[in-house]
Amino acid sequence: MNAAARSGSDLARQIVVISAVVFMIIAAMVGVGLFGGTNVRDLQGGALDADATVLAPGRSAFSIWSVIYILMIAYAVWQALPGQRARDRQRRAGWWIALTAVLNGGWLLAAQFLTLPATVIAIVVLLVALAATYRLLVIVPAAGWGDRLLMDVTVGIHLGWVSLATVANVTAWLAADIVPAVDERTQVLWGVIVLIVVALVGVGIAVGTRGAGLVTRLAPALTMAWGLFWIGVARLTGEPHTVGVAVTTFVVAAVIVVAPCVRVPARTPALVR
């Protein structure tokens, strides 16, 4: 590819990133009912609200979206600067970050206009895209605090929250459409089992990001812990009230936060005699 074509591709990427983030913000406004629609928590018969299942986070947890949106807007502005245009890290990750913004907005529109199973498909696709983007950022190391904050932390927080939101979304779908008549004891049992899986996912993310900086590794962990904390609070203070699930969420949150902080010593090769 010649220099002119490469420069044109870089400019196109910057424009696509800005457009994708604008789309995501507009979709968010639709999702909270600013344009006359229904707030997400009231959609799908209330299946996505804080009291829908034993794994639904309390409403305060969703304030994390404000952080995600602010960081995404900041990234869109920063990556549009001339100095960022031709950087290899932007070339490799920018298109992926734009895709995650579009998929984020797509989930909100699916919740507003489609069905609960459609939201499950949308959020799983978003999760896969975020995981791929985050892995790419780990492979291509950050070159400064701009990279760490506006790329690694932004994608990491998004990934951490969507990882937990996927669990809540799938659980909401199962409770609403597949096994709506399950008794409370069975709900608690399955809630604890799923939380153990969440712990394994959190540890898996920590293992998969070995070699990255601590800030990069902690971003998804802290966000997952934030969501877990509010699941626990919701189970202690609201309905359905389940102490067992609440205690499990707090333990899992602690495990997920500690996992990225554990340093695994490199193997020392045996001496050749």
C-alpha atoms as a printed R data frame, in Angstrom:
    type eleno elety resid chain resno       x       y      z
1   ATOM     1    CA   MET     A     1   0.000   0.000  0.000
2   ATOM     2    CA   ASN     A     2   1.441   3.376 -1.010
3   ATOM     3    CA   ALA     A     3   1.750   6.289  1.404
4   ATOM     4    CA   ALA     A     4  -1.278   8.155  0.039
5   ATOM     5    CA   ALA     A     5  -3.524   5.100  0.302
6   ATOM     6    CA   ARG     A     6  -2.243   4.358  3.803
7   ATOM     7    CA   SER     A     7  -2.907   7.940  4.878
8   ATOM     8    CA   GLY     A     8  -6.420   7.761  3.417
9   ATOM     9    CA   SER     A     9  -7.094   4.533  5.308
10  ATOM    10    CA   ASP     A    10  -5.879   6.121  8.541
11  ATOM    11    CA   LEU     A    11  -8.165   9.112  8.074
12  ATOM    12    CA   ALA     A    12 -11.087   6.816  7.293
13  ATOM    13    CA   ARG     A    13 -10.414   4.896 10.501
14  ATOM    14    CA   GLN     A    14 -10.452   8.077 12.565
15  ATOM    15    CA   ILE     A    15 -13.763   9.143 11.019
16  ATOM    16    CA   VAL     A    16 -15.287   5.686 11.547
17  ATOM    17    CA   VAL     A    17 -14.258   5.683 15.219
18  ATOM    18    CA   ILE     A    18 -15.899   9.078 15.788
19  ATOM    19    CA   SER     A    19 -19.041   7.989 13.909
20  ATOM    20    CA   ALA     A    20 -19.257   4.731 15.873
21  ATOM    21    CA   VAL     A    21 -18.991   6.507 19.218
22  ATOM    22    CA   VAL     A    22 -21.625   9.062 18.166
23  ATOM    23    CA   PHE     A    23 -23.921   6.173 17.200
24  ATOM    24    CA   MET     A    24 -23.324   4.527 20.574
25  ATOM    25    CA   ILE     A    25 -24.200   7.721 22.465
26  ATOM    26    CA   ILE     A    26 -27.379   8.243 20.428
27  ATOM    27    CA   ALA     A    27 -28.360   4.612 21.049
28  ATOM    28    CA   ALA     A    28 -27.740   5.155 24.780
29  ATOM    29    CA   MET     A    29 -30.071   8.139 24.737
30  ATOM    30    CA   VAL     A    30 -32.709   5.982 23.070
31  ATOM    31    CA   GLY     A    31 -32.026   3.265 25.656
32  ATOM    32    CA   VAL     A    32 -32.774   5.519 28.611
33  ATOM    33    CA   GLY     A    33 -35.899   6.905 26.981
34  ATOM    34    CA   LEU     A    34 -34.670  10.433 26.193
35  ATOM    35    CA   PHE     A    35 -36.276  10.297 22.741
36  ATOM    36    CA   GLY     A    36 -39.600   9.003 23.976
37  ATOM    37    CA   GLY     A    37 -38.645   5.344 24.245
38  ATOM    38    CA   THR     A    38 -38.806   3.093 27.294
39  ATOM    39    CA   ASN     A    39 -35.999   2.935 29.844
40  ATOM    40    CA   VAL     A    40 -33.972  -0.288 29.594
41  ATOM    41    CA   ARG     A    41 -34.988  -1.467 33.049
42  ATOM    42    CA   ASP     A    42 -38.655  -1.417 32.005
43  ATOM    43    CA   LEU     A    43 -38.114  -3.225 28.691
44  ATOM    44    CA   GLN     A    44 -38.780  -6.899 27.976
45  ATOM    45    CA   GLY     A    45 -41.391  -7.078 30.725
46  ATOM    46    CA   GLY     A    46 -38.893  -5.887 33.333
47  ATOM    47    CA   ALA     A    47 -36.600  -8.880 32.711
48  ATOM    48    CA   LEU     A    48 -33.539  -6.598 32.740
49  ATOM    49    CA   ASP     A    49 -34.373  -4.769 35.977
50  ATOM    50    CA   ALA     A    50 -32.510  -5.073 39.286
51  ATOM    51    CA   ASP     A    51 -35.081  -7.400 40.869
52  ATOM    52    CA   ALA     A    52 -35.569  -9.732 37.901
53  ATOM    53    CA   THR     A    53 -33.161 -12.523 38.951
54  ATOM    54    CA   VAL     A    54 -30.713 -13.415 41.709
55  ATOM    55    CA   LEU     A    55 -27.850 -12.219 39.480
56  ATOM    56    CA   ALA     A    56 -29.287  -8.838 38.518
57  ATOM    57    CA   PRO     A    57 -27.069  -5.948 39.689
58  ATOM    58    CA   GLY     A    58 -28.606  -3.129 41.729
59  ATOM    59    CA   ARG     A    59 -29.458  -0.021 39.734
60  ATOM    60    CA   SER     A    60 -26.508   1.926 41.120
61  ATOM    61    CA   ALA     A    61 -24.160  -0.480 39.306
62  ATOM    62    CA   PHE     A    62 -25.234   0.904 35.942
63  ATOM    63    CA   SER     A    63 -23.589   4.242 36.670
64  ATOM    64    CA   ILE     A    64 -20.461   2.552 35.277
65  ATOM    65    CA   TRP     A    65 -21.909   3.271 31.838
66  ATOM    66    CA   SER     A    66 -21.244   6.978 32.383
67  ATOM    67    CA   VAL     A    67 -17.556   6.185 32.902
68  ATOM    68    CA   ILE     A    68 -17.470   3.991 29.800
69  ATOM    69    CA   TYR     A    69 -19.156   6.623 27.647
70  ATOM    70    CA   ILE     A    70 -16.880   9.426 28.883
71  ATOM    71    CA   LEU     A    71 -13.775   7.342 28.197
72  ATOM    72    CA   MET     A    72 -15.053   6.321 24.760
73  ATOM    73    CA   ILE     A    73 -15.722   9.957 23.845
74  ATOM    74    CA   ALA     A    74 -12.264  10.926 25.112
75  ATOM    75    CA   TYR     A    75 -10.721   8.132 23.043
76  ATOM    76    CA   ALA     A    76 -12.609   9.223 19.911
77  ATOM    77    CA   VAL     A    77 -11.264  12.767 20.299
78  ATOM    78    CA   TRP     A    78  -7.719  11.673 21.158
79  ATOM    79    CA   GLN     A    79  -7.364   9.167 18.331
80  ATOM    80    CA   ALA     A    80  -8.481  11.860 15.863
81  ATOM    81    CA   LEU     A    81  -5.404  13.984 16.620
82  ATOM    82    CA   PRO     A    82  -2.849  14.155 13.790
83  ATOM    83    CA   GLY     A    83  -0.172  12.584 15.989
84  ATOM    84    CA   GLN     A    84  -2.300   9.449 16.459
85  ATOM    85    CA   ARG     A    85  -3.270   8.966 12.836
86  ATOM    86    CA   ALA     A    86  -0.400   6.782 11.613
87  ATOM    87    CA   ARG     A    87   0.493   4.971 14.846
88  ATOM    88    CA   ASP     A    88   0.634   1.193 14.477
89  ATOM    89    CA   ARG     A    89  -1.333   0.618 17.691
90  ATOM    90    CA   GLN     A    90  -4.165   2.822 16.439
91  ATOM    91    CA   ARG     A    91  -4.118   1.086 13.081
92  ATOM    92    CA   ARG     A    92  -4.420  -2.330 14.703
93  ATOM    93    CA   ALA     A    93  -6.933  -1.524 17.442
94  ATOM    94    CA   GLY     A    94  -8.926   1.477 16.186
95  ATOM    95    CA   TRP     A    95 -11.235  -0.484 13.895
96  ATOM    96    CA   TRP     A    96 -11.917  -2.987 16.661
97  ATOM    97    CA   ILE     A    97 -12.760  -0.273 19.179
98  ATOM    98    CA   ALA     A    98 -15.133   1.261 16.628
99  ATOM    99    CA   LEU     A    99 -16.791  -2.151 16.226
100 ATOM   100    CA   THR     A   100 -17.313  -2.475 19.982
101 ATOM   101    CA   ALA     A   101 -18.969   0.962 20.052
102 ATOM   102    CA   VAL     A   102 -21.379  -0.060 17.265
103 ATOM   103    CA   LEU     A   103 -22.170  -3.376 18.977
104 ATOM   104    CA   ASN     A   104 -22.735  -1.563 22.272
105 ATOM   105    CA   GLY     A   105 -25.322   0.645 20.613
106 ATOM   106    CA   GLY     A   106 -26.738  -2.393 18.829
107 ATOM   107    CA   TRP     A   107 -27.479  -4.107 22.145
108 ATOM   108    CA   LEU     A   108 -29.412  -1.062 23.358
109 ATOM   109    CA   LEU     A   109 -31.467  -0.987 20.171
110 ATOM   110    CA   ALA     A   110 -32.072  -4.739 20.407
111 ATOM   111    CA   ALA     A   111 -33.368  -4.271 23.959
112 ATOM   112    CA   GLN     A   112 -35.587  -1.404 22.857
113 ATOM   113    CA   PHE     A   113 -37.058  -2.831 19.646
114 ATOM   114    CA   LEU     A   114 -36.406  -6.592 19.473
115 ATOM   115    CA   THR     A   115 -36.717  -9.592 21.807
116 ATOM   116    CA   LEU     A   116 -34.894 -10.832 24.903
117 ATOM   117    CA   PRO     A   117 -33.106 -13.620 22.954
118 ATOM   118    CA   ALA     A   118 -31.917 -10.936 20.502
119 ATOM   119    CA   THR     A   119 -30.295  -9.056 23.391
120 ATOM   120    CA   VAL     A   120 -28.467 -12.242 24.394
121 ATOM   121    CA   ILE     A   121 -27.065 -12.658 20.885
122 ATOM   122    CA   ALA     A   122 -26.103  -8.978 20.745
123 ATOM   123    CA   ILE     A   123 -24.285  -8.962 24.077
124 ATOM   124    CA   VAL     A   124 -22.417 -12.223 23.370
125 ATOM   125    CA   VAL     A   125 -21.153 -10.802 20.060
126 ATOM   126    CA   LEU     A   126 -20.140  -7.596 21.879
127 ATOM   127    CA   LEU     A   127 -18.293  -9.647 24.517
128 ATOM   128    CA   VAL     A   128 -16.348 -11.574 21.862
129 ATOM   129    CA   ALA     A   129 -15.389  -8.336 20.093
130 ATOM   130    CA   LEU     A   130 -14.237  -6.743 23.350
131 ATOM   131    CA   ALA     A   131 -12.180  -9.803 24.298
132 ATOM   132    CA   ALA     A   132 -10.472  -9.774 20.891
133 ATOM   133    CA   THR     A   133  -9.789  -6.037 21.164
134 ATOM   134    CA   TYR     A   134  -8.381  -6.363 24.670
135 ATOM   135    CA   ARG     A   135  -6.159  -9.254 23.684
136 ATOM   136    CA   LEU     A   136  -4.806  -7.176 20.802
137 ATOM   137    CA   LEU     A   137  -3.989  -4.322 23.181
138 ATOM   138    CA   VAL     A   138  -2.113  -6.740 25.436
139 ATOM   139    CA   ILE     A   139  -0.091  -8.070 22.487
140 ATOM   140    CA   VAL     A   140   0.800  -4.557 21.284
141 ATOM   141    CA   PRO     A   141   2.147  -2.839 24.452
142 ATOM   142    CA   ALA     A   142   1.056   0.640 25.478
143 ATOM   143    CA   ALA     A   143   3.518   3.434 24.698
144 ATOM   144    CA   GLY     A   144   2.423   5.919 27.347
145 ATOM   145    CA   TRP     A   145  -0.379   7.027 29.636
146 ATOM   146    CA   GLY     A   146  -2.548   8.037 26.700
147 ATOM   147    CA   ASP     A   147  -2.510   4.451 25.485
148 ATOM   148    CA   ARG     A   148  -3.017   3.023 28.963
149 ATOM   149    CA   LEU     A   149  -5.933   5.252 29.935
150 ATOM   150    CA   LEU     A   150  -7.758   5.854 26.666
151 ATOM   151    CA   MET     A   151  -7.205   2.448 25.094
152 ATOM   152    CA   ASP     A   152  -6.318  -0.195 27.706
153 ATOM   153    CA   VAL     A   153  -8.441   1.109 30.585
154 ATOM   154    CA   THR     A   154 -11.342   2.107 28.331
155 ATOM   155    CA   VAL     A   155 -11.553  -1.298 26.660
156 ATOM   156    CA   GLY     A   156 -10.765  -3.099 29.923
157 ATOM   157    CA   ILE     A   157 -13.598  -1.421 31.818
158 ATOM   158    CA   HIS     A   158 -15.954  -2.075 28.913
159 ATOM   159    CA   LEU     A   159 -14.882  -5.740 28.809
160 ATOM   160    CA   GLY     A   160 -15.207  -6.212 32.569
161 ATOM   161    CA   TRP     A   161 -18.698  -4.785 32.694
162 ATOM   162    CA   VAL     A   162 -19.948  -6.610 29.592
163 ATOM   163    CA   SER     A   163 -18.527  -9.896 30.951
164 ATOM   164    CA   LEU     A   164 -20.745  -9.538 33.998
165 ATOM   165    CA   ALA     A   165 -23.655  -8.041 32.047
166 ATOM   166    CA   THR     A   166 -23.613 -11.066 29.744
167 ATOM   167    CA   VAL     A   167 -24.151 -13.335 32.737
168 ATOM   168    CA   ALA     A   168 -27.019 -11.151 33.978
169 ATOM   169    CA   ASN     A   169 -28.547 -10.927 30.484
170 ATOM   170    CA   VAL     A   170 -28.430 -14.677 29.866
171 ATOM   171    CA   THR     A   171 -29.829 -15.349 33.342
172 ATOM   172    CA   ALA     A   172 -32.671 -12.880 32.688
173 ATOM   173    CA   TRP     A   173 -33.513 -14.657 29.429
174 ATOM   174    CA   LEU     A   174 -33.456 -18.118 31.054
175 ATOM   175    CA   ALA     A   175 -35.600 -16.941 33.965
176 ATOM   176    CA   ALA     A   176 -38.126 -15.226 31.695
177 ATOM   177    CA   ASP     A   177 -38.446 -17.677 28.807
178 ATOM   178    CA   ILE     A   178 -36.841 -21.038 29.583
179 ATOM   179    CA   VAL     A   179 -37.266 -21.882 33.282
180 ATOM   180    CA   PRO     A   180 -39.617 -19.233 34.708
181 ATOM   181    CA   ALA     A   181 -41.070 -21.465 37.425
182 ATOM   182    CA   VAL     A   182 -37.884 -22.509 39.223
183 ATOM   183    CA   ASP     A   183 -38.183 -22.380 43.020
184 ATOM   184    CA   GLU     A   184 -36.076 -20.017 45.124
185 ATOM   185    CA   ARG     A   185 -33.680 -22.690 46.411
186 ATOM   186    CA   THR     A   186 -32.847 -23.795 42.868
187 ATOM   187    CA   GLN     A   187 -32.342 -20.177 41.818
188 ATOM   188    CA   VAL     A   188 -29.837 -19.693 44.626
189 ATOM   189    CA   LEU     A   189 -28.016 -22.926 43.746
190 ATOM   190    CA   TRP     A   190 -27.668 -21.976 40.100
191 ATOM   191    CA   GLY     A   191 -26.761 -18.432 41.049
192 ATOM   192    CA   VAL     A   192 -23.829 -19.673 43.128
193 ATOM   193    CA   ILE     A   193 -22.727 -22.051 40.352
194 ATOM   194    CA   VAL     A   194 -22.783 -19.252 37.779
195 ATOM   195    CA   LEU     A   195 -20.835 -16.968 40.128
196 ATOM   196    CA   ILE     A   196 -18.122 -19.614 40.391
197 ATOM   197    CA   VAL     A   197 -17.950 -19.577 36.585
198 ATOM   198    CA   VAL     A   198 -17.667 -15.771 36.740
199 ATOM   199    CA   ALA     A   199 -14.727 -16.160 39.126
200 ATOM   200    CA   LEU     A   200 -13.038 -18.507 36.647
201 ATOM   201    CA   VAL     A   201 -13.629 -16.006 33.840
202 ATOM   202    CA   GLY     A   202 -12.096 -13.213 35.913
203 ATOM   203    CA   VAL     A   203  -9.057 -15.333 36.752
204 ATOM   204    CA   GLY     A   204  -8.827 -16.354 33.091
205 ATOM   205    CA   ILE     A   205  -8.685 -12.706 32.017
206 ATOM   206    CA   ALA     A   206  -5.916 -12.107 34.562
207 ATOM   207    CA   VAL     A   207  -3.939 -15.079 33.241
208 ATOM   208    CA   GLY     A   208  -4.487 -14.012 29.633
209 ATOM   209    CA   THR     A   209  -3.093 -10.539 30.319
210 ATOM   210    CA   ARG     A   210   0.154 -11.607 31.988
211 ATOM   211    CA   GLY     A   211   2.937  -9.391 30.773
212 ATOM   212    CA   ALA     A   212   0.744  -6.295 30.554
213 ATOM   213    CA   GLY     A   213   1.016  -3.468 33.083
214 ATOM   214    CA   LEU     A   214  -0.910  -3.647 36.336
215 ATOM   215    CA   VAL     A   215  -3.230  -0.792 35.324
216 ATOM   216    CA   THR     A   216  -4.173  -2.662 32.148
217 ATOM   217    CA   ARG     A   217  -4.743  -5.909 34.045
218 ATOM   218    CA   LEU     A   218  -6.789  -4.325 36.824
219 ATOM   219    CA   ALA     A   219  -9.277  -2.445 34.611
220 ATOM   220    CA   PRO     A   220 -11.591  -5.385 33.801
221 ATOM   221    CA   ALA     A   221 -11.158  -6.894 37.272
222 ATOM   222    CA   LEU     A   222 -12.225  -3.755 39.128
223 ATOM   223    CA   THR     A   223 -15.248  -3.325 36.873
224 ATOM   224    CA   MET     A   224 -16.359  -6.911 37.347
225 ATOM   225    CA   ALA     A   225 -15.919  -6.472 41.101
226 ATOM   226    CA   TRP     A   226 -18.002  -3.279 40.956
227 ATOM   227    CA   GLY     A   227 -20.882  -5.150 39.312
228 ATOM   228    CA   LEU     A   228 -20.558  -8.097 41.695
229 ATOM   229    CA   PHE     A   229 -20.626  -5.767 44.684
230 ATOM   230    CA   TRP     A   230 -23.939  -4.308 43.533
231 ATOM   231    CA   ILE     A   231 -25.377  -7.753 42.880
232 ATOM   232    CA   GLY     A   232 -24.525  -8.569 46.495
233 ATOM   233    CA   VAL     A   233 -26.043  -5.324 47.770
234 ATOM   234    CA   ALA     A   234 -29.213  -5.929 45.750
235 ATOM   235    CA   ARG     A   235 -29.567  -9.438 47.177
236 ATOM   236    CA   LEU     A   236 -29.162  -8.183 50.739
237 ATOM   237    CA   THR     A   237 -31.400  -5.110 50.512
238 ATOM   238    CA   GLY     A   238 -33.923  -5.936 47.790
239 ATOM   239    CA   GLU     A   239 -35.715  -8.763 46.087
240 ATOM   240    CA   PRO     A   240 -35.029 -11.559 45.526
241 ATOM   241    CA   HIS     A   241 -33.368 -11.571 48.959
242 ATOM   242    CA   THR     A   242 -30.675 -14.289 49.092
243 ATOM   243    CA   VAL     A   243 -27.822 -14.066 51.582
244 ATOM   244    CA   GLY     A   244 -26.022 -17.046 50.041
245 ATOM   245    CA   VAL     A   245 -25.756 -15.366 46.644
246 ATOM   246    CA   ALA     A   246 -24.733 -12.071 48.255
247 ATOM   247    CA   VAL     A   247 -21.870 -13.636 50.227
248 ATOM   248    CA   THR     A   248 -20.711 -15.531 47.133
249 ATOM   249    CA   THR     A   249 -20.627 -12.331 45.047
250 ATOM   250    CA   PHE     A   250 -18.415 -10.592 47.609
251 ATOM   251    CA   VAL     A   251 -16.000 -13.538 47.734
252 ATOM   252    CA   VAL     A   252 -15.876 -13.782 43.933
253 ATOM   253    CA   ALA     A   253 -15.279 -10.018 43.658
254 ATOM   254    CA   ALA     A   254 -12.296 -10.304 46.011
255 ATOM   255    CA   VAL     A   255 -10.842 -13.227 44.046
256 ATOM   256    CA   ILE     A   256 -11.176 -11.372 40.740
257 ATOM   257    CA   VAL     A   257  -9.454  -8.244 42.094
258 ATOM   258    CA   VAL     A   258  -6.584 -10.180 43.683
259 ATOM   259    CA   ALA     A   259  -5.922 -12.377 40.611
260 ATOM   260    CA   PRO     A   260  -4.291  -9.656 38.431
261 ATOM   261    CA   CYS     A   261  -2.076  -8.603 41.339
262 ATOM   262    CA   VAL     A   262  -0.521 -12.045 41.741
263 ATOM   263    CA   ARG     A   263   2.812 -12.255 39.989
264 ATOM   264    CA   VAL     A   264   3.796 -15.670 38.687
265 ATOM   265    CA   PRO     A   265   7.586 -16.004 38.782
266 ATOM   266    CA   ALA     A   266   9.212 -16.855 35.494
267 ATOM   267    CA   ARG     A   267  10.705 -20.330 35.253
268 ATOM   268    CA   THR     A   268  14.457 -20.480 35.660
269 ATOM   269    CA   PRO     A   269  15.994 -22.803 33.091
270 ATOM   270    CA   ALA     A   270  17.845 -25.735 34.547
271 ATOM   271    CA   LEU     A   271  21.645 -25.496 34.450
272 ATOM   272    CA   VAL     A   272  23.272 -27.661 31.833
273 ATOM   273    CA   ARG     A   273  25.847 -29.852 33.438
